């Protein structure tokens, strides 16, 4: 990984679509407008919270990479659609997880209450489905409807895994691929469709999204034990406190000392009442056991697979940005 990429801001990597991003911001504001005051209020709150908007960026970059100068008139609308779907899942997730901090500020449920957050999440889903009809392409409808259904299954799978120390790596990865990577996959496949790419390119684009989406989530799970709240915009150790057995903990359960395994099991099972000294013990064990290195290696493997998928893409600034995003996914601290 180069020092250049480490020092890159995401905005530098996304320079080939900087004008598209400005247009996306304007479109999001337009499409979020509602005559219901509370929806407008919460929508504005969400927009001001920011976010990387990696999924719409991937859609637009893949479209630009494969279109090679051709117009992709509906790419912007679909980029907004995937951002709305992603934001809706975050609103619902924060309610389920009882989270209080996201992107460095109060979550919408903390600021406005659970009921309002759930209902505005529903509004975002329904607005996304209104917008996805614009290309009048059944492939678009199928990809996005399948993705939202898979995401919902992933959220239920994660719920079933809560407070369960028996969850293994395969089950954990299944949740990631359903809950997180599926929308990355849909975004990149839609970008290929908007570019009128070949079937082979479309399949490669989808696989690229699946792998980089998995890498992003693996790094999120690693950063939960290495970054502070100011960096991550959420409380460190939130996953453990919510009873989520992520890969660093799964590794520790399989490779830690008997004492470490016991304390991790207890912590996962009793996450709601986790004493601060117990969290400190687990944090220390995660850092000394090789769990973080193992998780980093798993993310690196996913990135390597992602890069293979785009090795035959046309060589242009958008494809270069996709390569840089892969490296950024491993180097980021937020």
Beta strands, then each sheet from edge to edge (+ up, - down):
strand 1: 101-102
strand 2: 105-106
sheet 1: 1+ 2-
end
